[in-house]
Amino acid sequence: MSGHWLGFVAATLTTVAFVPQALKTLRSRDTRGICLGMYVVFTVGLCFWLAYGSCSARGR
Protein backbone atom coordinates (compact mmCIF):
# COMPACT_ATOMS: atom_id res chain seq x y z
CA MET A 1 0.00 0.00 0.00
CA SER A 2 1.33 3.44 -0.89
CA GLY A 3 1.68 6.28 1.55
CA HIS A 4 -0.60 8.53 -0.49
CA TRP A 5 -3.43 7.97 1.97
CA LEU A 6 -1.22 9.56 4.66
CA GLY A 7 -0.97 12.69 2.53
CA PHE A 8 -4.72 12.73 1.99
CA VAL A 9 -5.43 12.41 5.72
CA ALA A 10 -2.79 15.04 6.54
CA ALA A 11 -4.21 17.52 4.04
CA THR A 12 -7.74 16.93 5.29
CA LEU A 13 -6.87 17.30 8.97
CA THR A 14 -4.71 20.40 8.59
CA THR A 15 -7.38 22.06 6.46
CA VAL A 16 -10.33 21.08 8.65
CA ALA A 17 -8.45 21.95 11.85
CA PHE A 18 -9.48 25.58 11.61
CA VAL A 19 -13.22 24.82 11.46
CA PRO A 20 -13.70 24.44 15.25
CA GLN A 21 -11.95 27.78 15.90
CA ALA A 22 -13.95 29.54 13.20
CA LEU A 23 -17.25 28.18 14.55
CA LYS A 24 -16.36 29.12 18.11
CA THR A 25 -15.41 32.63 17.04
CA LEU A 26 -18.59 33.07 15.00
CA ARG A 27 -20.81 31.83 17.84
CA SER A 28 -19.17 33.75 20.66
CA ARG A 29 -18.04 36.78 18.65
CA ASP A 30 -14.95 36.64 20.83
CA THR A 31 -11.53 36.10 19.29
CA ARG A 32 -9.71 35.88 22.63
CA GLY A 33 -10.72 32.26 23.24
CA ILE A 34 -8.48 29.44 22.15
CA CYS A 35 -10.09 26.28 20.81
CA LEU A 36 -8.15 23.21 21.94
CA GLY A 37 -9.85 21.08 19.28
CA MET A 38 -8.23 23.08 16.50
CA TYR A 39 -4.75 22.57 17.88
CA VAL A 40 -5.30 18.86 18.49
CA VAL A 41 -6.57 18.22 14.95
CA PHE A 42 -3.86 20.41 13.44
CA THR A 43 -1.11 18.62 15.40
CA VAL A 44 -2.43 15.20 14.36
CA GLY A 45 -2.50 16.43 10.76
CA LEU A 46 1.12 17.56 11.04
CA CYS A 47 2.07 14.12 12.34
CA PHE A 48 0.43 12.60 9.26
CA TRP A 49 2.43 15.00 7.05
CA LEU A 50 5.59 13.83 8.78
CA ALA A 51 4.64 10.17 8.21
CA TYR A 52 3.76 10.91 4.58
CA GLY A 53 7.09 12.64 4.02
CA SER A 54 8.91 9.72 5.62
CA CYS A 55 7.12 7.21 3.37
CA SER A 56 7.68 9.35 0.29
CA ALA A 57 11.39 9.68 1.05
CA ARG A 58 11.69 5.90 1.16
CA GLY A 59 9.89 5.57 -2.16
CA ARG A 60 6.79 3.81 -0.85
ZILINDA-V587724 format. One record per residue. RES is the residue in three letters. SS is DSSP state (2 for helix, 1 for strand, 0 for the rest). PSI is psi as a letter, one per 30 degrees, with the letter a starting at -180 (NA if undefined). D_FIRST is the distance of its C-alpha to the first C-alpha in whole Angstrom. Layout:
BEGIN
res: [RES | RES]
ss: [SS | SS]
psi: [PSI | PSI]
d_first: [D_FIRST | D_FIRST]
END
This chain:
BEGIN
res: [MET | SER | GLY | HIS | TRP | LEU | GLY | PHE | VAL | ALA | ALA | THR | LEU | THR | THR | VAL | ALA | PHE | VAL | PRO | GLN | ALA | LEU | LYS | THR | LEU | ARG | SER | ARG | ASP | THR | ARG | GLY | ILE | CYS | LEU | GLY | MET | TYR | VAL | VAL | PHE | THR | VAL | GLY | LEU | CYS | PHE | TRP | LEU | ALA | TYR | GLY | SER | CYS | SER | ALA | ARG | GLY | ARG]
ss: [0 | 0 | 0 | 2 | 2 | 2 | 2 | 2 | 2 | 2 | 2 | 2 | 2 | 2 | 2 | 2 | 2 | 2 | 2 | 2 | 2 | 2 | 2 | 2 | 2 | 2 | 2 | 2 | 0 | 0 | 0 | 0 | 0 | 0 | 0 | 2 | 2 | 2 | 2 | 2 | 2 | 2 | 2 | 2 | 2 | 2 | 2 | 2 | 2 | 2 | 2 | 2 | 2 | 2 | 2 | 2 | 2 | 0 | 0 | 0]
psi: [k | l | g | f | f | e | e | e | e | e | e | e | e | f | e | f | f | f | e | e | e | e | e | e | e | e | e | f | h | j | g | f | k | k | j | e | e | e | e | e | e | e | e | e | e | e | e | e | e | e | e | e | e | e | e | e | f | f | g | NA]
d_first: [0 | 4 | 7 | 9 | 9 | 11 | 13 | 14 | 15 | 17 | 18 | 19 | 21 | 23 | 24 | 25 | 26 | 30 | 30 | 32 | 34 | 35 | 36 | 38 | 40 | 41 | 42 | 44 | 45 | 45 | 43 | 44 | 41 | 38 | 35 | 33 | 30 | 30 | 29 | 27 | 24 | 25 | 24 | 21 | 20 | 21 | 19 | 16 | 17 | 17 | 14 | 12 | 15 | 14 | 11 | 12 | 15 | 13 | 12 | 8]
END
